Amino acid sequence: MLKNIRIINIYLILFFLFNNLKANFKYDFGEYNEPIYSSQKGAIKDALGIYHNENQEPFTLQEEIFFQAKENNKSLNDSELFDRNFLKNNIFQVHETLVNNYNGQEVIITTQDNIEINCLYFNRNSDNLIVVGAGFTNAKELMAPFINMFPNYDIVLFDYRGHGINQKDISVWYKPLTKVKKYINKAFGVDTNITRMASMEDLDVTAVVEYFKYNNNKKYTCVTGLGICYSALIFLQAQALHRTKKLFDKIILDGCWLSLKKFVTKLSQDPKLLISPQFGGLQYTYPFNQKWFQKGFRIMAPIVLNIDYENSNLNNLLTFITNTPILYFYGKNDLTIDRTDFETIFNGLSASENRNAITAIITPIPHVRNHLWIKEFYKFACDNFIELDNNAFIKKLRG
């Protein structure tokens, strides 16, 4: 009886939580910040750390390199696509701006299981293509800063199944838990009847990459996947599942999840991480700090969010990602991803038998805010990673 009462209570709390979010949800960019380089007795506070491959000695990014990148790429500060207010206030306006002012071409691609994926394609007549994947609940338009960050590359932005401004609300009210799902749909702009939380989204990535790689009347010499948060996990999944014919030539990861189960555990302790993964804020608030709530949340989350834990984790897939150069950004103050998860992914990818050239850049920036808060260095690192071989890239970072 007590167990049933608690389940009902959790249902009511989730109903209230998402009802409130429907009215108040705003994309949380936080305050812009950056590493503070200040030499004191030879030490550099909050310096960026560079780790490259297994058993290689890490090193600290030199202050001069960071500030030279800041100077060389300072024009990014003048871009409307890096304006927080522009990005978060009207996503439809962002879409129109990308189409009308930046020549974004709207393309619809159908996956193997007949799901339509909406894309924006930016053709700069480059032989390099970057496919950018957003975080969970994020529309592709929130990845607009990358359009200005990489003006010399062709770029694709896309919405995962159940994501984006083209979604329709097809919730059915009489089904169990549908009211909670409907509020999630309204609050976050996703359709939880279609999303599969990384258990089938590799089909979305495969369809997008193969269309532009093989069916677009262009021959790219390099296709790079740039995965933010949720996308980082899915890009690695997709790469692992294409063992005979690599999907990506290079991969950039930023704030990569290890598994959905770990993420749900984090959410059960602080549900606000779902809308503010950088800062959270409910971990000490009743009832979210109660074990009964956290346990109930973990029970209900797979049902409400359509999560298949077995097929939404990297633990058994890292060994199948081989011969792929990888650049991995991780924020040491990331509330969403534990350091142990980062190390599991890094060590799995850098194992000698995998023959991956992996470089990790450790920053003091919160979850997936690197491309916004240290955008000038981010561009410097990504440009050189894409253009250079691994040895030349590491040499560039060493200075």
N, C-alpha and C positions, 0 to 999 in steps of 0.2 A: 504493500500500500504506500509506504513512504517513498519507495523507488518511483512509483507512478506519479506521485505528487511532485517529486523533484523534476521528472521529465516534463510535466506540464509547466512547472515554473520556468524551466529552461526555454521551453517553446514560447512562453509569454515574454520572457526577457529578450529573446531573439526578435520576436515580433516588434517589441517596443524599440529595440536597438536599431533595426533596419527601417522602421517607420520614421524614427528621428533622423536617420541618415538620409532618407529620401528628400527631406527638406534642407538638410544642412551640409550635405557632402560637397566639399570643394577639394580639388587636387592640391595636396600640401607640398609646396616647393620648399618651405622653410626659408631661413635666412641664408643668403649666399655667404660662403666662407671659403677659406683655403688654408693650406699648411702654413705655419709660421716658421720661417727660417730665421733663426737668430743665434749666431755663434756665441757660445759661452764655454770657455775653457776647452775649445775644440769640439764640443758637442753641438748638434743641430737638433733643435726641438721640432718634433712632428715632421721630420724629414720623410720623404717617400722611400720605402725600401724596395729593392729589386731582388727577386728570387728567380733563378733560371735553372731549370732542370734539376733532377735528383742528384744529391751529393755535390752540388756546386755551391761555392761560397757566396752568400748574399752580399749585396753592397748597398750603400746609401746613394741616392741620386744627389749629385752635386748641386749646390745652391745656384751656381752660375747657369747650369742647364735649365733649371726650372724658370729662372727669371728671363733667360734668353727666349725660351718658348713663349713666355708671357708677353714679351715685347714683340716678337715676330708675328704673333697671332692676335694682337690686341684689337684688330678690326672686328672680331667676333662680338665685342662689347657693344658695337653699334647696330647689330642685327636685331630686327624686330622679332626674329624667331627665337631669340634668347630672352625676350621680354616676358617675365613671369606673368604679368597681368594680361598680356595678349594671349598667352597660351592657356591660361586657366579660366578665363571669363566666358569665352564663347567658342567651343570646339568647332562649330559649323563655320564660323568666320575664319578660323585657322584653315579649315579645309578649302574654302573658297580662295583664300590667299595663296595657298600652295598650288592650286590649279591655275589661277589667273595670273599671278605674279611670278611664279617659279616654274611654270610650264609642266606641272604635274599631270600625267596622263592617267585617267581612271581605267583600270583593267580589272576584269572579273575572271577568276580562275576557278575551275571546278576540281575538287579533290577526287581521289579514287573512290570515296564513299559518297560522292555526289553532294558535297557541301560547297556552297559558293564562298570564295575568299575574295574580299575587296582589297585592291592594291592601288597605290599611287606610284607611278614609275617616272623617274626623272632621267631623261636621256641627255647626257653631256658629250656623247660621241667618244666615250672612253672605252678602253679595252679592259678596265677594271670595274667590277660590279660589287656594291655593298648591299646586302640584304639585311635590313634592320628589323628586329623583332622587339615588341614592347612588353612591358610587364603585365601581369594579370589585372584585368579590368580596364587597362589603358587602351584608348583608341590610338590608331596609328598616327593621328595628327599630333599627339603629344611627343612624338619623335621628330617633330619638325626641326629642332635645332641642328640635327645631323645634316639637313639639306644645305645649310650654310657652312657647317663645319667642314664638309667634304665637297667643295664646289667642282673639283676636277674628276670626280668619279660618277658613274651612273649609280643611282640609288633606287631601291625598292622599299617602300613602307607597306605593311599589310596588316589586316585585322585577322586575328584567329577566329575560328568558328564561335559564334555567339558573342562576338565583340564588335564594337564600333558603332558609328552613327547610322549605319544602314540596317541595324537589327530591328525586328518587329517583336512586339510583346505578344507572345502566343501562349501565355500561361493559362492553365485551365483551373478555374477556382475550386471545383469540387474534388480535386485529387488531394490526398493527404500531403501536408506540408507545403502546398502550393502557395498559400498566402505568404509564408516566409520567403519562398522563392520569388514571388512577385515583388516583394519589397526589395530583395537583393537586386532584381532586374532593374527596378526603378532607381535605386540608390546608386548603382555602379555602372549602369548602361550595358550590362551583359545579360544574355539569355541562358539561364542555367538549365534549360531544357536541351540546349545544343552543346554548351561547353562540356568538355570531358577532362578538364584539369590535368593536362599533360599525358593522359593515357592514350589519346588518339591524335593529338595536335601535331605529332610528327608527320602525319599525312598532309597537314596544311603546309608545313615547311617544305616538304618534298614537292608538292604540287607547284608552289611558288618558285622554288629554285630551279626545278627542271623546266618550267615554262620559259623563264628568262635565260636559262643557260643553253637550252637546246632548241627552243621553238620561237625565238624572237628575232630571227634573221641576223643575229650578231654572234660573233665568236669572241668570248671573253677569255683573256689569258689568266685571269684570277678572279674567283668569286669568293668574297669574304662574308661570313656571317657575323653580324654584330648583335649579340643577344643580351638584352637587359632583363635581369631578375628571372622571372618565369620563362622568358625566351631563352636564356642561357642554358637552362636545364633541357628545354625542348630541342635546341639546336644540337646539343651533345647527343641526345637520344637519336635524333635523325641521322647524325653522322655515324653513330655506332651501328645503326641498322642498315646502313649502306656500305657493306664491308667489301664488296667487289668493285664498286664504282663510287668513289668519294663524292659526297654532295657538295661540300665546301672545300676550297683549296686552303683557306686559312679561316680561323675563328677568333673573334674577340668576345670575351665573357666579361660581364659586369654584374657583380652581386649574384652569383649563381647558386640556386637552391641545390641541395643534395637530394632531397626527396620531399614529396607532398606531406608525408606523415610527420616529418620533422617540422614543417611549416605549420601544420594544423596544431601540433603540440605548442608551438610558440603562440599561435592565435588563441588557444584555450587559456593561456595565462595572461594575455593582453589582447582582446579582440580589436582594439583600436589600431593595432599593427596592420589590419586589413586596409584601412584608409590612410594610415600614416606610418608606413613601415620604417621611416627614419626616426620617429620620435615616440610612437606609442602613447601611453598615458593612462591606461585603465588597470594596470597590473596591481595597484594597491587599493582599488575601489571595490566595495561590495556590490554584487556577489561574485565579481570576476576573480577575486582572490580566494574564493572558496573551492576546496577540492571537489565537492559534489558538482559544482558548476563546470569546472574544467573537465571532469570525467564525462559529464553529459554532453558538453560541447564536442568532445572528441568522438562520441558515439554518433551525434547527429550530423556533424560536418560532412562526412562522406555521402550521406543521404541527400542533404540539401545542395551540396556543391558537385555532386556526381563525381566523386573521387574514387579511383581504382588504385589503391596503394601499391599493389604488386607491379603495375605497369606505369608508375609515375615516380620512379626513383632511378638514380644513377649507379647504385652500388654494384650491380652486376653487369653494367654496360661499359664502364670506363676501360676495361681491358680490350674492348673491340674498337676503340678509337686509336688509330695508328697513323704514323707518317703525316701528321697534321701540325703545322705551326700554330700555336695558340698563345694569345695575349690575354691575361687574366687580371682584371682589376678587382681588388677586395678592400673594403673599408674596415679598418680595425675597430671602428666604433659602430659596426653594423649590428643593430638590435635584432634583425631578422635571421641572420645567418651566423652561427657560432664559428669561432676560429677552428674548432675541430672539424667542422664540415668543410671549410675551406681547405684545410690540410689534407683531408681525405680525398677531395677532388684533385688537388694539386699533385699529391703523391701518386694517385692512381694514373693520372695523365702523364706524369713525368717518369714512370717506370721505364727502365732501360729497354725492356722488350717491346714497348709500344713505339719507340723511335719517334716520339713527338718532340718538337722543339717548343717547350713551354716557358713563358716568362710571366711571372706574377709581379704586379705593382701594388704594394701595400700602401694605402693612404689613410689619413685621419678623417675621411669624409664619411657621413652616414650612408645608409643603403642607397645605391644607384643614384647618387647625386654628383658623381665624379665628373660627368660630361657637362654639368652645369656650374659647379663650384670651382673646378680647376680646368675649365674648357680649353684654355690655351695649351696647357701641357698635354691634355687628353688628345688634342688634335696632333700635336708633335709626336706623341707616342704611336698613335694609330697610323699616321701617314708613313712613318719610318718602318713600322711593322709590316705594312702592306707592300711597301716598295722594296725593302731590303731582305736579304737572306738573314738567317738567324745570327750568324757570327757578326755581320756588319751592324745588325740591329743592337746587339748587346754592346758592341764597341761604341755606338752612338749614344747609348744610355750612360756609359761610363765616362764619356767626354774625353 
